[in-house]
Amino acid sequence: MTTTTPTRTTIVVPTLGRATLIACLRSLGAQSQAVEAPLLLVDDRRAGPDLAAQVGAELGTGHGLDLRVVRAGGGGPARARNIGWRHARTEWVSFLDDDVVPDPDWYATLLQDLEKADVADAAASIGRVHVPLPADRPPTDWERGTHGLETARWITADLTYRRSVLSSTGGFDERFPRAFREDADLALRVSRGGGEIVAGDRRITHPVRPADDWASLRQQAGNIDDFLMRSLHGPSWHAECDAPAGRRRRHVATTLAGVTALAGLAARRPGVVTAGLTGWLVGTAELAWARIAPGPRDAAEVRRMLLTSAAIPAAATYYSLVGVVRHRRAAPWRGLPELVLLDRDGTLVRDVPYNGDPERVVPVPGARQALDRLRAEGVRLAIVSNQSGVARGLLSRDDVDSVNERVAELLGPFEAVHVCHHGPDDGCSCRKPAPGLVQRACTEAGVDPSRTVMIGDIGADVEAAVAAGVSAVLVPTDATRPSEVVSAPRVARSLTEAVSRVLAGAW
């Protein structure tokens, strides 16, 4: 008898469809050990050509990769990674950026790194990053900034997490909209919770991408994210992440000097103008020289540094103020639930008492669209349904199965369907409002009840969820008693509204 080695990891690559993606995929297709892991490309463009067709045309048919594309729709890298890991079903999830080139033995070394992580009972394993710099001249400011990725402590350009860790933490905080700080935030939450992130031996190359003259100015928006980090993790977060503190105080001083000069000009006070302008020029010149001195000092680089150094202090100060205001009361990240359980009759489909006829199945308005929104986020779906008609002799188990198959045909696939066939007087532990059916659904999915939501139309659904430690949303119908509505922790007017609230974080 032959045994099959379980797939260790799923490779998740968030992408904007850049040309660098093809180089990354070609490298994965040419590994010294064939990549036998699912490969999820998370297309984060708001619109664009079909990525699967685009990749297929570039790679051809012989790439040997188990490749699948899911859409994220422009929510940023944190959300794209979350959608990727929620679609994964492996023990580990390996994140790669779409602009890196894994070494030829990357996958083989990754498997060895995961074995070492298992021995250490680690939460995550980080790869090594190489950023090549020009050999014939000093690097530019942009190249030096990219080269800093080599020493970044928790960079997600090549970082593998246990899926259970991602589930328990809610994954990446999607309030970080850029590829900046979201990796450090998650790693800090994991490490503070006792999880260890170990260094692996695998290696990727991260080439320096071309950039226009104003790229460093746009990067100042990251100051907003720094203040989110401060709000979430306290003022010591820089030290814990081994992140440089930056030049924020100098930027503020330079900006204030410039504001002073403008105020003096408006007030027609030459002395104030002179003092403010002098301070602004000194601060700008010091910043410009700090960026010019280590570089090639050619005309293009000097011009770029002078222009951006004049604008960076004000931009950094502005974005810092935005961060202070926007994130001053930031709550800990919870993310989306991993599993949503749904009552069937009255919640997903019109309630036809003791229905054993698939032809009588009628979905509630908007049900398919609502469920597809959850599926698109990678949220898992399962049905939990009381069917006492079997115990009463009004239905057979085959009748129930046929109706459930029709529900799935109309509303899309469910990962599982859990049914209690007992009657109210049978004393079972599974019939709602007992928690057994809900507990079974969580156990079989391998999802903690705290990461689960139950949506139902009567009090029994809510009571079963609460007893199992699961969040509950009641969607009342004509069969719902007023007392059940009053006692429910969360109430929505429709399944569509319930799903919208779950996706908005109100669960």
C-alpha positions, -999 to 999 in steps of 0.1 A, spaced: 0 0 0 13 34 -10 10 65 13 6 100 1 27 127 17 3 156 28 9 189 11 27 210 36 20 245 24 1 268 0 21 295 -18 2 328 -18 14 356 -42 -5 389 -40 -1 406 -73 -9 437 -94 -2 419 -126 32 434 -130 57 420 -155 78 408 -125 52 382 -117 61 361 -147 98 359 -137 87 348 -102 64 321 -116 90 309 -141 115 305 -112 89 284 -93 83 263 -124 120 256 -127 128 246 -92 153 218 -85 124 200 -67 91 202 -84 67 225 -65 39 202 -53 21 230 -33 -10 248 -45 -1 283 -58 -27 310 -53 -23 343 -72 -44 370 -55 -52 396 -82 -54 429 -63 -62 450 -93 -95 469 -93 -100 460 -129 -79 445 -157 -75 416 -181 -81 380 -169 -49 372 -150 -53 335 -154 -54 339 -192 -25 364 -191 -3 341 -170 -12 311 -192 -2 329 -223 31 338 -208 40 305 -192 25 281 -217 11 247 -207 42 230 -194 49 250 -163 38 222 -139 24 246 -113 -9 239 -95 -20 275 -102 -52 292 -93 -63 329 -94 -86 346 -69 -97 383 -70 -91 408 -43 -102 439 -61 -78 466 -49 -79 463 -11 -42 464 -6 -16 437 2 -28 430 37 -63 421 24 -49 402 -6 -28 380 17 -58 374 40 -80 363 11 -51 340 0 -46 323 34 -84 319 40 -86 300 6 -58 277 17 -64 244 34 -28 234 42 -10 235 76 13 263 64 9 293 41 39 307 23 38 343 12 59 355 -17 58 390 -33 53 391 -70 86 409 -77 110 384 -62 129 355 -78 132 324 -56 166 306 -58 165 273 -78 164 253 -46 139 275 -28 111 250 -26 133 221 -14 148 244 12 114 256 22 103 221 30 134 216 52 128 250 69 92 238 77 106 206 93 129 227 115 99 249 124 79 219 134 107 207 157 108 242 173 70 244 173 74 278 157 46 300 145 64 311 113 96 308 93 112 337 74 134 334 43 165 353 34 163 382 11 191 393 -13 189 427 -30 215 431 -57 232 465 -60 252 479 -89 289 469 -88 302 498 -108 289 528 -88 275 537 -53 238 529 -50 212 556 -53 189 566 -25 161 544 -39 185 515 -42 197 519 -7 162 520 6 153 487 -12 186 472 0 173 477 36 149 447 29 178 424 34 179 432 71 141 438 77 131 415 106 98 402 94 95 410 57 66 392 40 85 390 7 92 354 18 75 345 50 56 313 60 30 312 87 11 283 103 -24 287 90 -38 282 125 -18 312 137 -32 333 109 -67 321 118 -64 328 155 -50 363 150 -73 374 122 -43 376 98 -29 409 85 -45 441 97 -62 456 67 -60 491 81 -24 491 68 -33 499 31 3 498 18 30 472 17 44 488 49 42 478 86 15 452 81 41 425 83 57 439 115 22 444 131 13 408 126 47 395 137 45 416 168 11 403 177 23 367 172 55 371 191 38 389 220 14 360 221 42 336 226 47 325 190 83 322 177 93 333 142 124 314 132 149 322 104 150 297 75 178 289 50 158 294 17 166 325 -3 149 349 -27 164 377 -48 145 410 -47 156 432 -76 154 470 -73 123 481 -92 125 512 -114 111 543 -97 102 578 -108 116 610 -92 89 613 -67 87 578 -53 105 588 -21 80 616 -15 50 592 -19 66 569 6 60 595 33 24 583 35 39 555 56 40 579 85 3 572 89 10 536 94 37 543 119 11 560 141 -12 531 137 16 509 150 21 533 179 -16 532 188 -17 494 187 17 485 202 28 515 222 58 538 218 84 510 220 73 493 189 103 505 169 127 488 192 108 455 193 107 454 155 143 465 150 129 494 129 148 527 125 130 555 143 134 578 113 138 616 111 103 627 121 115 653 147 139 669 122 111 669 96 88 687 120 115 712 129 122 720 93 85 722 85 79 746 114 107 768 102 91 770 68 57 778 83 74 805 104 89 821 73 55 821 56 39 836 87 66 863 89 60 871 52 23 874 58 29 897 88 56 917 69 82 910 95 115 905 77 134 893 108 109 864 112 111 856 75 149 855 77 150 833 108 124 809 95 139 807 60 173 801 74 160 772 95 142 757 66 172 759 43 195 744 69 171 715 76 165 709 38 202 711 30 211 687 58 185 661 46 196 665 10 233 660 18 225 630 40 209 614 9 234 626 -17 266 618 1 264 580 0 251 579 -36 266 583 -71 263 621 -70 255 623 -107 234 652 -120 201 632 -121 205 619 -85 215 653 -71 185 670 -88 162 643 -75 175 646 -40 173 684 -39 137 684 -52 124 657 -29 143 668 1 126 702 -1 92 685 0 97 655 23 97 673 57 63 689 50 49 657 36 62 636 65 48 661 90 14 662 73 10 624 71 21 621 107 -7 644 117 -31 624 97 -19 593 114 -23 608 149 -59 619 142 -70 588 122 -56 561 145 -56 577 180 -82 552 192 -74 522 171 -88 489 185 -70 456 182 -75 439 148 -99 410 147 -105 405 110 -131 384 94 -145 351 108 -130 321 92 -163 301 93 -199 312 89 -226 287 98 -260 291 83 -294 277 93 -312 264 63 -350 268 65 -360 304 69 -325 317 66 -312 305 33 -344 293 17 -381 299 23 -394 278 52 -415 249 38 -424 227 69 -409 192 66 -400 197 30 -386 167 12 -392 180 -24 -362 197 -40 -386 215 -65 -401 234 -36 -367 250 -26 -368 288 -30 -339 309 -19 -345 340 1 -339 372 -19 -302 380 -24 -289 348 -8 -266 337 -36 -251 371 -39 -245 374 -2 -229 340 1 -207 346 -29 -194 378 -12 -182 356 17 -167 330 -6 -148 357 -24 -131 366 9 -122 330 15 -147 327 44 -158 291 48 -195 282 47 -215 254 63 -251 246 69 -264 235 104 -300 224 102 -326 207 125 -346 182 104 -370 165 130 -392 154 101 -370 123 99 -377 114 135 -414 120 130 -415 98 100 -424 126 77 -391 126 58 -364 101 49 -327 110 52 -325 107 14 -353 134 12 -332 157 34 -301 150 14 -319 158 -19 -332 191 -6 -297 200 6 -282 192 -28 -308 215 -44 -299 242 -19 -262 239 -29 -272 238 -66 -290 271 -62 -268 289 -37 -233 275 -45 -211 250 -27 -208 246 11 -179 230 28 -202 209 49 -238 203 58 -245 192 94 -280 179 101 -297 167 133 -324 141 124 -337 138 160 -370 150 174 -375 175 202 -381 147 228 -351 125 218 -328 142 243 -299 145 218 -270 170 222 -270 181 186 -305 195 181 -305 233 183 -308 250 208 -283 225 221 -248 233 210 -237 199 196 -244 206 159 -226 239 160 -197 224 179 -194 196 154 -193 220 125 -164 239 142 -145 208 151 -148 192 117 -137 225 100 -108 228 125 -119 264 133 -120 278 168 -156 289 178 -142 324 185 -135 327 148 -170 315 138 -204 332 132 -238 316 132 -267 332 111 -302 320 118 -338 331 120 -350 318 154 -339 318 190 -327 282 188 -301 292 163 -288 320 186 -289 299 217 -270 270 201 -243 295 189 -239 312 222 -237 279 241 -209 268 217 -190 301 221 -199 313 186 -210 348 176 -246 349 164 -267 371 141 -305 367 141 -324 375 109 -360 375 120 -389 361 99 -426 357 106 -417 326 126 -394 346 150 -409 354 184 -405 391 196 -388 378 227 -361 361 205 -355 394 187 -351 413 220 -326 387 235 -305 383 203 -270 398 206 -271 410 170 -301 414 147 -301 421 109 -331 427 87 -320 403 60 -294 377 51 -278 404 28 -275 428 57 -262 401 81 -234 393 56 -226 430 51 -223 435 88 -200 404 92 -178 417 64 -177 451 80 -164 436 112 -195 438 133 -195 402 144 
